[in-house]
Amino acid sequence: MTAAILVNDDNFADATNLTYYGSSDVQVPVTLGGDGVYTVRVGVWNGSYYTWTTKRIVVDTTPPQITPAGYSATTNAPLLQLVGYATEALSSINFDLINSQTTNLNQTGFIVKSDGNTFAGVVSTNWFQCFDIKLASGLNTITLRCTDLAGNVNTNVYSYTLDTSSMTTPTESSGSSRVAISYGSWTTPSIRLKMT
């Protein structure tokens, strides 16, 4: 059997011809460069002409770039919404939370917006969020893992210190059966509790 190979070339005269002997199940070696999108054409000679098959191959060995990168911060908000974005399509977002009260491993994050490109190796922006991460007083370590469509993983570590010294205890509003929950410098007046 004679096969011809073209990589990122549509001029059939440039094809490299190779002869194979044996069964009809032949593996044709193709050499590709680094990361990128390749159009590979393989032609099989039938005695009169080549019958061509074209495949698009994506080589992606680079982990996704995640923003924001790992950092440390102090907060007085006990419920964290970890948000960020990746510069390519993601297949999964997971995180671990370790603090003085709990160890929650392999929690799921979610893609909340995408610019629509969902192919491996194609520049795309995927915004993600890890919802309602409950922080404990003191140090909270969050290890975020984002995996792209090729299986490459990037890991970022975030350290949040929950400072409870400026938090206040919920109190009943004077002359009312409603409670406004206050934490430091922010108030959530939409939370109402009926007092009986």
C-alpha positions as CSV (number, residue, x, y, z in Angstrom):
1,M,0.0,0.0,0.0
2,T,1.2,3.5,-0.8
3,A,0.1,6.4,1.4
4,A,0.8,10.1,1.0
5,I,0.9,12.6,3.9
6,L,0.4,16.3,4.1
7,V,0.6,18.5,7.2
8,N,-0.9,22.0,7.0
9,D,-0.5,21.9,3.3
10,D,-3.2,21.5,0.6
11,N,-0.9,21.2,-2.4
12,F,-1.0,17.5,-3.1
13,A,2.2,17.7,-5.1
14,D,4.0,18.3,-1.8
15,A,2.9,15.0,-0.3
16,T,5.4,12.6,1.2
17,N,4.8,9.1,-0.3
18,L,5.4,6.1,1.9
19,T,5.0,2.4,1.0
20,Y,3.6,-0.1,3.6
21,Y,3.5,-3.9,3.4
22,G,1.3,-6.2,5.4
23,S,-2.3,-6.0,6.5
24,S,-4.7,-3.3,5.5
25,D,-4.6,-1.9,9.1
26,V,-1.7,0.4,8.8
27,Q,-0.5,3.1,11.2
28,V,0.9,6.1,9.4
29,P,3.5,8.0,11.4
30,V,3.0,11.8,11.4
31,T,5.4,14.2,12.9
32,L,3.9,17.4,14.3
33,G,5.6,20.4,15.9
34,G,4.7,22.0,19.2
35,D,1.4,23.2,20.4
36,G,-1.0,24.2,17.7
37,V,-3.7,23.2,15.3
38,Y,-2.7,20.9,12.5
39,T,-4.6,19.8,9.4
40,V,-3.3,16.3,8.4
41,R,-4.2,14.8,5.1
42,V,-3.6,11.1,4.4
43,G,-4.0,9.8,0.9
44,V,-4.2,6.1,0.0
45,W,-3.1,5.1,-3.6
46,N,-5.7,2.8,-5.1
47,G,-3.7,2.1,-8.3
48,S,-5.1,5.0,-10.3
49,Y,-5.4,7.9,-7.8
50,Y,-5.2,8.9,-4.1
51,T,-8.3,8.8,-1.9
52,W,-7.7,11.5,0.7
53,T,-8.9,11.7,4.3
54,T,-8.5,15.0,6.3
55,K,-8.3,15.3,10.1
56,R,-7.9,18.3,12.3
57,I,-5.5,17.5,15.2
58,V,-4.9,19.8,18.2
59,V,-1.6,19.5,20.1
60,D,-2.0,21.2,23.5
61,T,0.5,20.5,26.2
62,T,0.2,23.8,28.0
63,P,-1.9,24.1,31.2
64,P,-4.7,26.8,31.1
65,Q,-3.7,30.2,32.3
66,I,-5.9,31.1,35.3
67,T,-6.6,34.7,36.5
68,P,-6.3,35.7,39.3
69,A,-3.1,33.8,40.1
70,G,-2.8,32.5,43.7
71,Y,-2.6,35.2,46.4
72,S,-3.2,35.9,50.1
73,A,-5.9,38.2,51.5
74,T,-7.7,39.1,54.7
75,T,-11.5,39.4,54.7
76,N,-14.3,39.9,57.2
77,A,-16.9,38.2,54.9
78,P,-17.5,34.6,56.0
79,L,-18.9,33.5,52.6
80,L,-16.6,33.6,49.7
81,Q,-17.4,33.7,46.0
82,L,-14.2,32.7,44.2
83,V,-14.3,34.0,40.7
84,G,-11.8,34.1,37.8
85,Y,-11.3,33.2,34.2
86,A,-9.2,31.0,32.0
87,T,-7.8,31.8,28.6
88,E,-9.1,28.6,27.0
89,A,-12.0,26.3,27.3
90,L,-12.1,24.2,30.5
91,S,-13.4,20.7,31.1
92,S,-13.5,20.9,34.9
93,I,-13.0,23.2,37.8
94,N,-12.4,21.8,41.3
95,F,-11.2,23.2,44.6
96,D,-10.2,22.0,48.1
97,L,-10.9,24.1,51.2
98,I,-8.8,23.5,54.3
99,N,-9.3,25.5,57.5
100,S,-9.6,25.0,61.3
101,Q,-13.1,23.6,61.1
102,T,-13.2,21.5,57.9
103,T,-11.4,19.8,55.1
104,N,-13.6,19.8,51.9
105,L,-11.8,18.1,49.1
106,N,-12.6,18.1,45.4
107,Q,-15.5,20.6,45.5
108,T,-17.0,21.6,42.1
109,G,-16.7,25.1,40.5
110,F,-18.7,26.2,37.5
111,I,-18.3,28.0,34.2
112,V,-20.7,30.9,34.4
113,K,-19.9,32.5,31.0
114,S,-18.0,31.6,27.9
115,D,-17.2,33.5,24.7
116,G,-18.3,30.5,22.7
117,N,-15.1,28.9,21.5
118,T,-15.2,25.3,22.9
119,F,-12.4,23.7,21.0
120,A,-9.1,22.5,22.5
121,G,-6.2,24.8,21.6
122,V,-8.4,27.7,20.5
123,V,-8.1,31.0,22.4
124,S,-11.2,31.4,24.4
125,T,-12.3,33.1,27.7
126,N,-14.2,31.0,30.2
127,W,-15.3,32.8,33.4
128,F,-15.8,30.5,36.4
129,Q,-17.1,30.7,39.9
130,C,-16.8,28.6,43.0
131,F,-20.0,29.4,44.9
132,D,-20.5,29.9,48.6
133,I,-17.2,28.8,50.1
134,K,-17.8,29.0,53.9
135,L,-14.7,30.4,55.6
136,A,-13.7,29.7,59.2
137,S,-12.1,32.2,61.5
138,G,-8.4,32.3,60.9
139,L,-6.5,30.9,57.9
140,N,-8.5,29.3,55.0
141,T,-6.5,27.6,52.2
142,I,-8.2,27.1,48.8
143,T,-6.4,25.0,46.2
144,L,-8.0,25.6,42.8
145,R,-7.5,23.1,39.9
146,C,-8.6,24.0,36.4
147,T,-8.4,21.4,33.6
148,D,-8.5,22.2,29.9
149,L,-10.0,20.0,27.2
150,A,-6.6,18.3,26.6
151,G,-6.4,17.3,30.2
152,N,-3.7,19.8,31.2
153,V,-4.2,21.0,34.8
154,N,-3.2,24.4,36.4
155,T,-3.3,24.7,40.2
156,N,-3.5,28.0,42.1
157,V,-3.4,28.3,45.8
158,Y,-5.3,31.1,47.6
159,S,-5.0,32.0,51.3
160,Y,-7.9,33.9,52.9
161,T,-7.7,34.9,56.6
162,L,-11.1,35.5,58.0
163,D,-10.9,38.3,60.6
164,T,-13.9,38.1,62.8
165,S,-12.9,41.0,65.1
166,S,-15.0,43.5,63.1
167,M,-18.0,41.3,62.7
168,T,-21.1,42.0,64.8
169,T,-23.8,39.7,66.2
170,P,-27.2,39.9,64.5
171,T,-29.5,42.1,66.5
172,E,-33.3,42.7,66.4
173,S,-34.2,46.1,65.0
174,S,-35.9,48.2,67.6
175,G,-39.7,48.1,67.6
176,S,-39.8,45.7,64.7
177,S,-40.1,42.0,64.1
178,R,-37.3,42.1,61.4
179,V,-33.6,41.5,61.8
180,A,-31.0,43.0,59.5
181,I,-27.8,40.8,59.5
182,S,-24.7,43.0,59.6
183,Y,-21.1,41.9,59.2
184,G,-18.5,44.6,59.5
185,S,-18.8,47.1,56.7
186,W,-21.6,45.4,54.7
187,T,-25.3,44.9,55.5
188,T,-27.7,42.5,53.9
189,P,-31.1,44.1,54.5
190,S,-32.9,41.6,52.3
191,I,-32.5,38.9,54.9
192,R,-35.6,39.1,57.2
193,L,-36.4,36.8,60.1
194,K,-39.8,36.8,61.6
195,M,-39.6,36.9,65.4
196,T,-42.3,35.0,67.4
